[in-house]
């Protein structure tokens, strides 16, 4: 297959995905549900952040979580234990969620009983950036143990998000991580990006994150 044909196939796939993502957005808007797409590498702390967010906001908002993973329901089980309505999507090997998968999952939720939907994407710093889901905002969770070079190595991911969480800051005394260097790389790709350094383990910095969630146009209906 020539390079031209391969590029055209990729463009067609992404175009079809974008159309389905728009349908997902229309469905969410009609139900009055605000949605976030959480992306990160494996182990950065997506599920830990979901747990902390759900526990803090469950008394104020009705939360649902759709977890994407290659296998198992471990993450969805953790979200449910924290107090969210949780649904698992097993991708069967795909390295990301796409609009088709989310579109098939949404009807399985009673969206009339949801104020905020968090979609936990598959742990990956490449593929999820290319596939729109129809969610309202995208959040990238980075973590100190990953290293300070990730914005430089994965520019597509950092360029396309609306907020950045820097998790596990309690490890800064023990891990060689240059925060200034990391932030410089982020600023080059996504100037002025809203950023939350925090630790899900200790709770440091979580208040600012929760304040940001509260500032979003989420309409509690109870």
Beta strands, then each sheet from edge to edge (+ up, - down):
strand 1: 34-40
strand 2: 63-69
strand 3: 85-90
strand 4: 116-120
strand 5: 137-143
strand 6: 163-167
strand 7: 194-197
sheet 1: 3+ 2+ 4+ 1+ 5+ 6+ 7+
end
